[in-house]
Amino acid sequence: MNLETLQDGITDSLNAGHSVVLLVGPPGCGKSRFLRELHQVGILDVGKELARELMAIPRKEWGEKSLQVMKSLLETFTHPVIALDNIEILLSPELNLDLWPALEKWSGTKQLVVAWTGRVDDQEIQWGDPGVPGHVIMNLENCPAKILSLTG
């Protein structure tokens, strides 16, 4: 998929009323590069910025505070569309986030394009590869996002 096709797919999805778009592909397929080349989109390195903010909060409070910290990070952008990159921290058991409602909440004021390292199979989406630490399988039943796959 080239940049123009990707940009069109994201724009079409956002204009069709989707406030969250998952950009799904395997590691190294160019998701982060694509995000950096999108026009008029702010980029939030979630792994770096959320981790930095959480370090000042006692670990036992991370789960309850992470929703608000993410909301605050998103509010620092003037862009109407924010790309979330390196989101693996959001899937961390320590945060205990229910990701679909969290994305829906965060997309209340900003449209989100989320880089997702994994693949989609029927009604499930996987993060990472089976057998690798951090591998997660989630049901898509309540997923608030339009899914664009870089693998076709």
Buried (B, 14 or more C-beta within 10 A) or exposed (E): BEEEEBBEBBBEBBEEEBBBBBBBBEEEBBBBEBBEEBEEBBBBBBBEBBBEBBEEEEEEEBBEBBBEBBBEBBEEBEBEBBBBBBBEBBBBEEBEBEBBEBBBEBBEEBBBBBBBBBBBEEEEBBBBEEEEEEEBEBEBEEBBBBBBBBEE
